[in-house]
């Protein structure tokens, strides 16, 4: 309703102004015809401008609403990105731990006297980087006889009163110490950070 009042008021003012100008200028001359053309254009612009203004306001509101919705959509996308980043970091850590465990297992199996080995890795996060906390190796040691085989066959006398388990225990202790030194040296760990369990 306010729009119609504004249009009517503007048209009345323009028609009044055009009438006053027509009184002072003769209509039958070429200037009078141009004057009527210009006044007609003013009337058309007066009618159209509030309507255009009204539609521009609606377009502005629609644009503003779209911008707000786009911002909400961007927030949702950002949150999904953060969650995806966390998932990827978790998968990367898991993959790194598995690779280090395989590497430590292979390294332990290279130590003389080790038959089979399996490594478990414990890590912690130090700021942005991951650090090895400890490595635990479960190893089975070869029997003393098989680890000390030679290409030559020697005659050996066996005393049944000796404790062969003691000799095997000494060998497993040496193997255990060699495992600790090898793994601690390879990963730059302190010997306390490497635990060896002989099966």
KEFI-420464 format. One line per field, with one value per residue: residue number from 0; residue in three letters; x negated, y, z of N, C-alpha, C in turn. Coordinates in steps of 0.05 Angstrom, whole numbers, plus 5000, padded with zeros to 4 digits. Layout:
<nodes>
n c(NUM, ...) $
res c(ALA, ...) $
nxx c(X, ...) $
nyy c(Y, ...) $
nzz c(Z, ...) $
caxx c(X, ...) $
cayy c(Y, ...) $
cazz c(Z, ...) $
cxx c(X, ...) $
cyy c(Y, ...) $
czz c(Z, ...) $
</nodes>
This chain:
<nodes>
n c(0, 1, 2, 3, 4, 5, 6, 7, 8, 9, 10, 11, 12, 13, 14, 15, 16, 17, 18, 19, 20, 21, 22, 23, 24, 25, 26, 27, 28, 29, 30, 31, 32, 33, 34, 35, 36, 37, 38, 39, 40, 41, 42, 43, 44, 45, 46, 47, 48, 49, 50, 51, 52, 53, 54, 55, 56, 57, 58, 59, 60, 61, 62, 63, 64, 65, 66, 67, 68, 69, 70, 71, 72, 73, 74, 75, 76, 77, 78, 79, 80, 81, 82, 83, 84, 85, 86, 87, 88, 89, 90, 91, 92, 93, 94, 95, 96, 97, 98, 99, 100, 101, 102, 103, 104, 105, 106, 107, 108, 109, 110, 111, 112, 113, 114, 115, 116, 117, 118, 119, 120, 121, 122, 123, 124, 125, 126, 127, 128, 129, 130, 131, 132, 133, 134, 135, 136, 137, 138, 139, 140, 141, 142, 143, 144, 145, 146, 147, 148, 149, 150, 151, 152, 153, 154, 155, 156, 157, 158, 159, 160, 161, 162, 163, 164, 165, 166, 167, 168, 169, 170, 171, 172, 173, 174, 175, 176, 177, 178, 179, 180, 181, 182, 183, 184, 185, 186, 187, 188, 189, 190, 191, 192, 193, 194, 195, 196, 197, 198) $
res c(UNK, UNK, UNK, UNK, UNK, UNK, UNK, UNK, UNK, UNK, UNK, UNK, UNK, UNK, UNK, UNK, UNK, UNK, UNK, UNK, UNK, UNK, UNK, UNK, UNK, UNK, UNK, UNK, UNK, UNK, UNK, UNK, UNK, UNK, UNK, UNK, UNK, UNK, UNK, UNK, UNK, UNK, UNK, UNK, UNK, UNK, UNK, UNK, UNK, UNK, UNK, UNK, UNK, UNK, UNK, UNK, UNK, UNK, UNK, UNK, UNK, UNK, UNK, UNK, UNK, UNK, UNK, UNK, UNK, UNK, UNK, UNK, UNK, UNK, UNK, UNK, UNK, UNK, UNK, UNK, UNK, UNK, UNK, UNK, UNK, UNK, UNK, UNK, UNK, UNK, UNK, UNK, UNK, UNK, UNK, UNK, UNK, UNK, UNK, UNK, UNK, UNK, UNK, UNK, UNK, UNK, UNK, UNK, UNK, UNK, UNK, UNK, UNK, UNK, UNK, UNK, UNK, UNK, UNK, UNK, UNK, UNK, UNK, UNK, UNK, UNK, UNK, UNK, UNK, UNK, UNK, UNK, UNK, UNK, UNK, UNK, UNK, UNK, UNK, UNK, UNK, UNK, UNK, UNK, UNK, UNK, UNK, UNK, UNK, UNK, UNK, UNK, UNK, UNK, UNK, UNK, UNK, UNK, UNK, UNK, UNK, UNK, UNK, UNK, UNK, UNK, UNK, UNK, UNK, UNK, UNK, UNK, UNK, UNK, UNK, UNK, UNK, UNK, UNK, UNK, UNK, UNK, UNK, UNK, UNK, UNK, UNK, UNK, UNK, UNK, UNK, UNK, UNK, UNK, UNK, UNK, UNK, UNK, UNK) $
nxx c(4983, 4961, 4925, 4958, 4980, 4933, 4919, 4964, 4962, 4912, 4924, 4964, 4936, 4898, 4932, 4956, 4911, 4897, 4941, 4937, 4890, 4907, 4942, 4908, 4876, 4887, 4929, 4935, 4887, 4822, 4792, 4830, 4853, 4810, 4807, 4855, 4843, 4799, 4824, 4861, 4826, 4805, 4851, 4858, 4810, 4818, 4860, 4838, 4791, 4801, 4822, 4781, 4744, 4770, 4767, 4712, 4701, 4723, 4692, 4643, 4654, 4661, 4610, 4580, 4602, 4586, 4531, 4525, 4542, 4503, 4458, 4470, 4469, 4416, 4392, 4409, 4383, 4331, 4328, 4335, 4288, 4250, 4262, 4250, 4196, 4178, 4191, 4157, 4107, 4108, 4109, 4060, 4024, 4036, 4019, 3965, 3948, 3957, 3920, 3872, 3873, 3869, 3819, 3786, 3794, 3772, 3719, 3706, 3707, 3662, 3621, 3570, 3585, 3638, 3699, 3755, 3793, 3833, 3856, 3880, 3903, 3901, 3926, 3922, 3949, 3913, 3922, 3929, 3906, 3896, 3870, 3828, 3844, 3835, 3809, 3830, 3807, 3824, 3792, 3768, 3717, 3665, 3647, 3589, 3554, 3568, 3557, 3503, 3480, 3433, 3395, 3361, 3356, 3350, 3322, 3356, 3358, 3406, 3427, 3472, 3484, 3480, 3511, 3550, 3590, 3572, 3531, 3561, 3592, 3554, 3540, 3589, 3591, 3548, 3567, 3613, 3590, 3562, 3605, 3630, 3590, 3586, 3637, 3647, 3604, 3616, 3664, 3652, 3661, 3664, 3635, 3671, 3719, 3729, 3758, 3749, 3778, 3768, 3790) $
nyy c(4976, 5024, 5030, 5041, 5090, 5121, 5118, 5143, 5196, 5214, 5213, 5251, 5297, 5300, 5305, 5354, 5387, 5381, 5404, 5458, 5471, 5466, 5508, 5552, 5541, 5536, 5485, 5469, 5474, 5447, 5439, 5434, 5384, 5350, 5361, 5339, 5286, 5277, 5287, 5245, 5201, 5211, 5201, 5146, 5125, 5141, 5108, 5057, 5055, 5049, 4998, 4968, 4977, 4951, 4897, 4892, 4894, 4846, 4811, 4823, 4805, 4751, 4739, 4749, 4711, 4665, 4671, 4664, 4611, 4587, 4597, 4566, 4517, 4516, 4512, 4462, 4431, 4443, 4420, 4366, 4360, 4365, 4320, 4280, 4289, 4274, 4219, 4203, 4214, 4178, 4129, 4134, 4132, 4081, 4050, 4064, 4042, 3988, 3979, 3990, 3949, 3904, 3914, 3913, 3860, 3832, 3851, 3829, 3775, 3770, 3767, 3726, 3661, 3669, 3640, 3648, 3708, 3761, 3827, 3879, 3945, 4005, 4069, 4142, 4209, 4265, 4327, 4347, 4302, 4231, 4186, 4130, 4092, 4042, 3978, 3912, 3848, 3784, 3725, 3664, 3620, 3587, 3519, 3502, 3466, 3468, 3521, 3523, 3491, 3462, 3455, 3414, 3349, 3331, 3290, 3281, 3279, 3262, 3282, 3259, 3280, 3334, 3398, 3413, 3450, 3495, 3512, 3523, 3564, 3603, 3614, 3633, 3680, 3709, 3715, 3744, 3792, 3808, 3818, 3861, 3900, 3905, 3921, 3967, 3999, 4005, 4033, 4077, 4076, 4072, 4019, 4002, 4010, 3970, 3908, 3840, 3778, 3713, 3655) $
nzz c(5000, 5015, 4974, 4929, 4943, 4943, 4888, 4864, 4886, 4865, 4809, 4805, 4820, 4778, 4733, 4746, 4745, 4691, 4667, 4683, 4656, 4603, 4599, 4598, 4554, 4485, 4457, 4405, 4379, 4361, 4406, 4446, 4433, 4445, 4498, 4517, 4507, 4541, 4591, 4591, 4593, 4644, 4675, 4665, 4686, 4739, 4753, 4746, 4778, 4837, 4836, 4815, 4856, 4898, 4880, 4879, 4933, 4950, 4921, 4945, 4997, 4986, 4967, 5013, 5047, 5020, 5025, 5080, 5086, 5055, 5086, 5131, 5105, 5090, 5141, 5156, 5118, 5131, 5183, 5169, 5140, 5181, 5213, 5175, 5170, 5221, 5219, 5178, 5200, 5243, 5214, 5188, 5232, 5251, 5207, 5206, 5255, 5246, 5204, 5229, 5268, 5234, 5212, 5258, 5273, 5230, 5235, 5285, 5272, 5243, 5278, 5302, 5325, 5336, 5324, 5311, 5312, 5339, 5340, 5381, 5383, 5421, 5422, 5430, 5428, 5414, 5415, 5351, 5328, 5326, 5374, 5390, 5444, 5469, 5451, 5445, 5441, 5422, 5422, 5396, 5412, 5377, 5386, 5425, 5401, 5346, 5334, 5337, 5298, 5256, 5195, 5197, 5225, 5290, 5340, 5398, 5467, 5514, 5575, 5620, 5668, 5666, 5664, 5614, 5604, 5630, 5597, 5551, 5572, 5580, 5528, 5509, 5539, 5518, 5466, 5477, 5498, 5452, 5418, 5444, 5440, 5385, 5367, 5399, 5382, 5328, 5327, 5357, 5413, 5485, 5522, 5562, 5539, 5505, 5506, 5515, 5505, 5515, 5486) $
caxx c(5000, 4943, 4914, 4978, 4981, 4909, 4921, 4985, 4951, 4892, 4937, 4978, 4915, 4887, 4953, 4959, 4887, 4899, 4962, 4926, 4871, 4923, 4953, 4887, 4865, 4909, 4930, 4934, 4860, 4807, 4783, 4853, 4855, 4789, 4814, 4875, 4829, 4784, 4843, 4871, 4805, 4804, 4874, 4853, 4789, 4830, 4877, 4822, 4770, 4808, 4826, 4754, 4733, 4783, 4756, 4684, 4700, 4728, 4668, 4623, 4660, 4655, 4581, 4571, 4610, 4569, 4505, 4526, 4543, 4477, 4440, 4476, 4460, 4387, 4385, 4413, 4361, 4306, 4329, 4330, 4259, 4235, 4266, 4235, 4167, 4173, 4191, 4133, 4085, 4110, 4101, 4031, 4011, 4039, 4002, 3937, 3943, 3955, 3895, 3850, 3874, 3858, 3791, 3773, 3796, 3751, 3693, 3701, 3702, 3635, 3601, 3562, 3596, 3667, 3714, 3778, 3797, 3856, 3852, 3903, 3892, 3917, 3918, 3936, 3948, 3897, 3930, 3938, 3893, 3900, 3845, 3829, 3843, 3821, 3813, 3830, 3802, 3828, 3774, 3761, 3688, 3658, 3633, 3561, 3541, 3573, 3545, 3474, 3473, 3411, 3394, 3345, 3367, 3330, 3329, 3363, 3365, 3428, 3429, 3500, 3488, 3479, 3538, 3551, 3608, 3556, 3517, 3581, 3600, 3532, 3542, 3612, 3584, 3532, 3585, 3630, 3574, 3557, 3631, 3634, 3570, 3592, 3662, 3643, 3586, 3629, 3685, 3641, 3675, 3648, 3639, 3694, 3743, 3732, 3764, 3747, 3791, 3760, 3811) $
cayy c(5000, 5047, 5032, 5053, 5119, 5134, 5121, 5163, 5222, 5221, 5218, 5277, 5318, 5302, 5316, 5382, 5401, 5381, 5424, 5485, 5476, 5469, 5535, 5571, 5534, 5528, 5457, 5463, 5476, 5422, 5437, 5424, 5355, 5337, 5365, 5318, 5260, 5275, 5284, 5217, 5183, 5215, 5187, 5117, 5120, 5143, 5084, 5033, 5055, 5036, 4969, 4956, 4979, 4930, 4872, 4892, 4888, 4818, 4798, 4827, 4787, 4724, 4736, 4748, 4684, 4645, 4673, 4652, 4582, 4579, 4597, 4542, 4494, 4516, 4502, 4432, 4420, 4446, 4399, 4340, 4359, 4361, 4292, 4265, 4292, 4257, 4191, 4198, 4213, 4153, 4108, 4136, 4123, 4052, 4040, 4067, 4023, 3961, 3977, 3988, 3922, 3885, 3919, 3903, 3831, 3824, 3857, 3809, 3748, 3770, 3763, 3698, 3647, 3673, 3623, 3663, 3732, 3778, 3852, 3897, 3972, 4024, 4096, 4164, 4232, 4287, 4350, 4339, 4278, 4206, 4175, 4103, 4090, 4017, 3955, 3887, 3827, 3756, 3710, 3636, 3617, 3561, 3502, 3506, 3448, 3477, 3547, 3520, 3470, 3469, 3438, 3390, 3332, 3326, 3271, 3295, 3262, 3274, 3275, 3260, 3294, 3363, 3411, 3425, 3473, 3518, 3521, 3535, 3589, 3623, 3621, 3650, 3705, 3723, 3722, 3766, 3816, 3816, 3829, 3887, 3918, 3909, 3937, 3993, 4014, 4011, 4054, 4098, 4074, 4063, 3990, 3997, 4013, 3945, 3885, 3815, 3755, 3688, 3634) $
cazz c(5000, 5016, 4947, 4911, 4951, 4933, 4859, 4858, 4893, 4845, 4783, 4808, 4820, 4751, 4715, 4753, 4735, 4662, 4660, 4687, 4634, 4578, 4599, 4591, 4527, 4466, 4452, 4377, 4369, 4363, 4434, 4460, 4429, 4461, 4526, 4523, 4507, 4566, 4614, 4590, 4604, 4673, 4687, 4664, 4706, 4765, 4759, 4747, 4798, 4862, 4832, 4813, 4883, 4914, 4872, 4887, 4962, 4952, 4911, 4966, 5019, 4977, 4966, 5041, 5057, 5007, 5037, 5107, 5082, 5045, 5109, 5146, 5089, 5092, 5167, 5156, 5102, 5147, 5204, 5156, 5134, 5206, 5220, 5156, 5177, 5244, 5210, 5162, 5219, 5257, 5196, 5184, 5256, 5252, 5186, 5214, 5276, 5233, 5189, 5249, 5279, 5215, 5210, 5283, 5272, 5211, 5247, 5306, 5260, 5231, 5299, 5303, 5348, 5337, 5305, 5303, 5328, 5334, 5355, 5388, 5386, 5436, 5414, 5443, 5412, 5426, 5399, 5324, 5319, 5342, 5384, 5400, 5473, 5474, 5432, 5459, 5421, 5431, 5405, 5403, 5407, 5366, 5405, 5426, 5382, 5319, 5329, 5337, 5279, 5238, 5172, 5204, 5245, 5310, 5360, 5423, 5489, 5528, 5603, 5626, 5693, 5663, 5661, 5587, 5605, 5638, 5573, 5534, 5584, 5575, 5500, 5506, 5551, 5498, 5444, 5487, 5499, 5425, 5408, 5457, 5429, 5356, 5363, 5411, 5365, 5302, 5331, 5375, 5438, 5508, 5526, 5579, 5523, 5490, 5523, 5501, 5518, 5502, 5488) $
cxx c(4983, 4930, 4932, 4980, 4957, 4910, 4941, 4974, 4930, 4904, 4951, 4958, 4904, 4907, 4956, 4935, 4888, 4920, 4952, 4906, 4886, 4935, 4932, 4875, 4888, 4907, 4926, 4906, 4846, 4797, 4806, 4857, 4834, 4795, 4835, 4862, 4814, 4802, 4855, 4851, 4803, 4827, 4869, 4831, 4800, 4846, 4859, 4802, 4778, 4812, 4799, 4740, 4744, 4771, 4726, 4682, 4705, 4704, 4646, 4628, 4654, 4625, 4570, 4578, 4592, 4541, 4504, 4526, 4517, 4457, 4445, 4466, 4429, 4378, 4388, 4390, 4335, 4305, 4323, 4300, 4243, 4238, 4250, 4205, 4160, 4172, 4166, 4108, 4084, 4101, 4071, 4015, 4012, 4021, 3973, 3930, 3939, 3929, 3871, 3849, 3862, 3828, 3775, 3773, 3774, 3723, 3686, 3695, 3674, 3613, 3595, 3574, 3626, 3680, 3737, 3781, 3822, 3852, 3878, 3891, 3912, 3907, 3932, 3932, 3934, 3902, 3942, 3927, 3899, 3872, 3849, 3826, 3827, 3827, 3811, 3828, 3807, 3812, 3771, 3733, 3684, 3644, 3603, 3546, 3544, 3560, 3515, 3465, 3449, 3410, 3377, 3358, 3345, 3340, 3333, 3369, 3386, 3427, 3458, 3505, 3488, 3508, 3538, 3570, 3593, 3542, 3537, 3590, 3579, 3534, 3566, 3607, 3567, 3549, 3603, 3615, 3568, 3582, 3635, 3615, 3577, 3616, 3659, 3625, 3599, 3649, 3677, 3657, 3655, 3654, 3664, 3720, 3748, 3736, 3763, 3760, 3783, 3781, 3798) $
cyy c(5025, 5051, 5047, 5083, 5134, 5139, 5143, 5191, 5231, 5228, 5245, 5299, 5322, 5314, 5346, 5398, 5403, 5402, 5452, 5491, 5480, 5497, 5555, 5565, 5527, 5499, 5451, 5465, 5450, 5418, 5427, 5394, 5340, 5339, 5344, 5291, 5256, 5272, 5256, 5197, 5186, 5200, 5156, 5110, 5121, 5119, 5060, 5033, 5043, 5006, 4955, 4956, 4956, 4903, 4870, 4885, 4858, 4802, 4800, 4808, 4758, 4719, 4733, 4721, 4663, 4646, 4660, 4621, 4572, 4578, 4573, 4517, 4493, 4505, 4472, 4419, 4421, 4424, 4372, 4337, 4354, 4331, 4274, 4266, 4274, 4228, 4185, 4197, 4187, 4129, 4109, 4126, 4092, 4039, 4041, 4047, 3995, 3958, 3975, 3960, 3902, 3889, 3908, 3872, 3820, 3828, 3836, 3782, 3747, 3765, 3733, 3685, 3650, 3656, 3638, 3687, 3746, 3803, 3867, 3924, 3989, 4052, 4117, 4189, 4254, 4312, 4341, 4312, 4254, 4196, 4146, 4104, 4065, 3997, 3930, 3865, 3800, 3739, 3682, 3631, 3589, 3545, 3506, 3490, 3459, 3504, 3545, 3498, 3480, 3449, 3413, 3375, 3325, 3304, 3286, 3274, 3276, 3263, 3279, 3276, 3325, 3374, 3425, 3449, 3498, 3529, 3535, 3562, 3611, 3632, 3639, 3678, 3722, 3732, 3746, 3792, 3826, 3829, 3857, 3907, 3925, 3927, 3965, 4010, 4022, 4034, 4076, 4099, 4067, 4033, 3984, 3998, 3988, 3922, 3860, 3793, 3731, 3667, 3607) $
czz c(5000, 4988, 4928, 4918, 4941, 4903, 4851, 4864, 4873, 4818, 4784, 4807, 4792, 4731, 4721, 4742, 4704, 4653, 4662, 4664, 4608, 4576, 4589, 4563, 4509, 4458, 4423, 4365, 4373, 4392, 4451, 4457, 4445, 4491, 4535, 4525, 4533, 4590, 4614, 4601, 4634, 4687, 4687, 4684, 4734, 4773, 4763, 4770, 4825, 4859, 4830, 4841, 4901, 4906, 4879, 4917, 4965, 4943, 4932, 4989, 5011, 4976, 4994, 5053, 5046, 5019, 5065, 5105, 5072, 5067, 5126, 5131, 5091, 5119, 5168, 5140, 5117, 5169, 5192, 5149, 5159, 5215, 5201, 5162, 5201, 5237, 5195, 5180, 5234, 5240, 5191, 5207, 5257, 5231, 5194, 5236, 5264, 5218, 5208, 5262, 5260, 5212, 5234, 5283, 5253, 5222, 5269, 5295, 5247, 5253, 5301, 5329, 5351, 5315, 5294, 5322, 5320, 5352, 5359, 5395, 5402, 5430, 5431, 5425, 5427, 5408, 5373, 5315, 5338, 5349, 5393, 5430, 5481, 5452, 5448, 5438, 5434, 5412, 5415, 5394, 5396, 5388, 5403, 5405, 5353, 5313, 5327, 5318, 5263, 5215, 5178, 5226, 5265, 5329, 5386, 5444, 5506, 5556, 5611, 5652, 5690, 5658, 5634, 5587, 5613, 5613, 5554, 5545, 5579, 5546, 5496, 5518, 5531, 5475, 5453, 5488, 5471, 5412, 5419, 5443, 5400, 5353, 5375, 5394, 5339, 5305, 5349, 5401, 5460, 5511, 5543, 5562, 5506, 5509, 5506, 5517, 5502, 5507, 5492) $
</nodes>
